[in-house]
Amino acid sequence: MGRGSARATSVRSRGAACAAALAALLISAPGRADESRAARRAVAARERGFPYTMVEVSSGVMTLPGADVCPVSLSPGACEQGETSVSLGIHNLYRFRDIGFGAGIFWAATLTSDAARGARGLERDHARSYFMLDGLFRYYALRIRSSEWWAGVTVGGVVVNDSWSVEADRNPYSDTAYVGPRAATIGTEGVAAGLAIGGDWAFADNWSVGSHIRYSSWFLPEQRKVSPTGDLASLSERVDMFNIGVLIAYRLAL
């Protein structure tokens, strides 16, 4: 009886294990099937020109080669020329055949901060950041196997933020949080329009990587804004912007 009971228990345990494995397989199979189906739809949409959407994230370097940047004082003679920044962007596009259009945001910040005018003991610094909200239109003119090349236009708005801070703002004397900003900041708003070219390579069913070169002309107010501390905004009038970067995109068929 003992051997028969043990053998029966062993058989029941093996049966339960098989049943659990089969249940797990049945549960996971629809998920894998849905994922495979979505991947096949994404491939078909790209190859046959069906409509689909894509989310694109980019990173690169932005430069303002001819801009008069004035971080030091109110004197125009103290202006420096040119600026280089690290940029990040995210765009959502709708694609149908050779046409793509959408909108997104673009952000950049200076690589270094500059000394600002003021008492030496305050250790004042000045930093800039850039924010763009734009719409875009692309024409995919060339396809070679899994690669595509496009040209496009962009139009939107731009905000240039100038911030001035002192040592006490950057390294507060205590951990107590006070209400209000820890830096004097002014924003210069304008409109932007530009051109872009780029390409991408589909390395997976839903994914692609690529690069782009972008030019934009910023139209800012002629009169520079002045902060409460008497500092001038960095940029004014028309500014040329160049951006080069890499991107990664995820496609989803409609």
PyMOL commands that set and color helices and strands:
alter all, ss='L'
color gray80, all
select helices_A, chain A and resi 2-48+76-78+120-122+167-170
alter helices_A, ss='H'
color red, helices_A
select strands_A, chain A and resi 52-63+68-69+80-81+84-96+99-110+114-115+125-144+147-165+184-201+207-219+238-253
alter strands_A, ss='S'
color yellow, strands_A
deselect
rebuild
show_as cartoon
